[in-house]
């Protein structure tokens, strides 16, 4: 129903472009900017005290055991840095389980040469190699995809907490300790995500892609914090995600039929908790930070966002029955309806941009003049909000120098005619993947 209403509104507003003069001819754009402004108001209100609120009430219980599962398929170039970071934590994990998903590169040689493993048979796990207080194990699997690798690893551990870390993700030194402490302090906690920062190779294009994605990630994680404040957090980034093992087992593990196994898992956990009346909680932790490899080219970026948006659509279609269901609290009555609108929002953005090009080509000054005034006003608001939000983000992550205030403002000016169009193009590709039933855990999308 939401999709039909939003699409019908789009048709109505689009037709105004050819039947009305003045700023109303760009009604699609006005709706697009208005929706964005509403989300800014919501997020701004929720993050106004970020970094100042005390941690959730609770007392530490017995030290929980924690295993890091690293699912890796042909990740030999990045895996050593990830393992080094995991082994050099202030609070090291009890176990690191490398779920080797049929790698055919130098992964085996690296594990044998650098950590002294003997190659286990396919389908088996190696004897542990002790590195300080951490047991390092190698689970060698036939290539079956990320979800299958995670599920195989899940069956081979009894730790209280599982932390999934992508092979190209490097946690900061205090990240694992922050995750362990959060679960120990709050027995109802079911899943957490850390704050992730993108990194690209130091090429000119890589630097530009990192610049745009850095500020996108900052906005996204502030948005997750805002939804968490109203108990609606659903996106737990699989690149660095902590789960109570029993909760994951209760819902059946990771689903290999979805393009985004992390997002789908949390949706299933949310549904299970609502149906079973369990007080499961989900949080984003500002003191659990990590760096991850991000796409450094346009092609790689579009492939990544095709998968992400396609999986987003998959998940919302599968769990559409939760929309409006009061058993799921504000998640069902507020957040999921908003996300249903998000699935169609790129159509509004692309149409608004296309109409601007049309009005420029036809030199329709009567429309362009007021529209440009509206756009200029929104850019001023965006820059003011963006600078303030970055200050809030810095307080949250405990780094007063994180990112650049002038660069954040500049990005917001440049993005509408560059990066935002890429995001919308990725969404269009995601719709094609969803409608075409595509599913594949492809090679890393980095460059």
Protein Blocks (a to p, Z undefined) as FASTA:
>chain_A
ZZmmmmmmmmmmmmmmmmcgcjllmmmmmmmmmmmmmmmmmmmmmmmmgokaccdedddd
dddddddddddehillmmmmmmmmmmmcfbdcfbdcdddehiablmlmmmmmmnopacdd
ehiacddddehjbccdddddddebjklmmmmmmmmccbfbdcdddfkbccdfklmmmmmm
mmmmmmmlmbdcddddddddfbfklmmmmmmmmmmmmmmmmmmmmmmmnopafbdcfklc
cddfklmmmnopaafkbfblmlmmmmmmmmmmmmnopacdddddfklccdddddfbfklm
mmmmmmmmmmmmmmmmmmmmmgopaklommlmmmmmmmmmmmmmmmmmmmmmmmmmmmmm
nopaklmmmmmmmmmmmmmmmmmmmmmmmmmmmmmnopakgcjfklmmmmmmmmmmmmmm
mmmmmmmmmmmmmmnopacdddddfZZ
